[in-house]
Amino acid sequence: MKRRAYLYFLSTFLLGVALGAVGLFLYAWYGGHWRRPMEQRDFVKYLSQELKLDNQQTSQLTQILNESRKKYDALHSQVRPQFEALRQDTDNQIRQILNPDQAREFDEVIRKWRPPPIGPRSRR
């Protein structure tokens, strides 16, 4: 009898782990957390197939996306310093409420969470 109860407990536990793993996977996959961003050439290929674009339309689509990327990068370069200044101001305000040990720990957390700032966004 004890053995049967142990087996029920173990099977229930394993079933819970399996269902939890499947749920986490589905949440992350459909939430976009585990998918890599679509690259431009993949997007062009997808739209060309879905919309049955001819070669001229595909070429024009590529040109439109290239021009849009240039404009986006220019805007991003223009606005990024403002975001960085706001982030730095927020960090400094947080440091003001911390003692020196906490401030060092905060800096370490920030170093782990945030990659160092880089130039314009890399092409995807």
N, C-alpha and C positions, 0 to 999 in steps of 0.2 A: 504494500500500500504506500509506504513512504517513497519507494522507488518511482511509482506511478506519479505521485505528486511532484517529485523532483523533475521527472520528464515533462510534465505539463508546464511547470514553471520555466524550464529551460526552453521548451518549444515556443512558449508565449514570448519569452524574452527575445529569442532569435527572430521570431516573426515581427516583433516590434522594431528591432534593429533594421531588418530588411525593408519594412514599410517606411521607416524613417529615412533610410538612404534613398529609396525611390522617390519619396516626396521631396527631399532636398535636391536631388538631381533634377526633377521636373521643374521645381521652383527656379533653380538657378538657370537651367537651360532656357525655359520660356520667358524668364525675366531678363534674359540677355546677359547674364553675368558670366557665362562660360563660353560665349560665342565670340570669336574674334570679329572685329569690324570688317565689313565688306570693303574690299579694295575697289578702286575706281574701275579697273579693267574687268573685274568680276561683275560689277554693277552694270557696266556697259553691255557685257555679254548677256546678262540676265534680261535687261530691258530689250535688247535686240531680239532675243528669242521670244520673249513674252509678247512684244508688240509687233513682231515680224517686220523689223526695220530693214530697209535696204542698205546697201553699202554707203550711199551718200548720207542717209539719215544717221547711220552709226557714226560716220566721220563727224557730222555736225554735232551729234550728241557728245562725242569725246571733246570736241573743241569747246562746247558750252561748259562742260564740266571743268576743263583745264582753266578757262577764263574765270569761272566762279571760284576755283581753288586759289588762284592768284589774288583775287579780291578778298577772299576770306583770310588768307595769310596776312595781307596788308592790314586789314581791320584788326586781326588778332594781335599783330605787332604793335599797333597803335594803342589798343586797350589794355594789353597785358601789364604794362607798368602801373596802371591804376589799380588793377587787381592785386598786384604784388605789394603795392603801398598799403592797401587796405588790409591785406593779410598780415603784413609786418606790424601795422598799428594795432591790430587785434592781438597778435602775439605779445606785443609790448604791454598792452593793458592787462593781459592775463598774468604776465611775469610780475607786475606790480602787486598783485594780491598774494603772491607766493613767497615763501621764505627761500633763502639761498639754495638749500638742498632740493626743495621742490622745483625751483627754477632750473637747476641743472638737469633734473629728471625730465622736466617738461621739454627742455632743449633736446634731450636724447629721444624722447617720444616723437618730437617734430622731425628730427633727423631720420628716424625710421619710417615715418609715414609719408613724408614728402620727398620726392626726388629733387635733386638740385635744379634750379631754374635753368632752362635751356633757351636757345634762340627760337626762331619761328618753328611752328609745328612741322614735324617730319611728314612726308607724303605717305598716305596710306595706300 
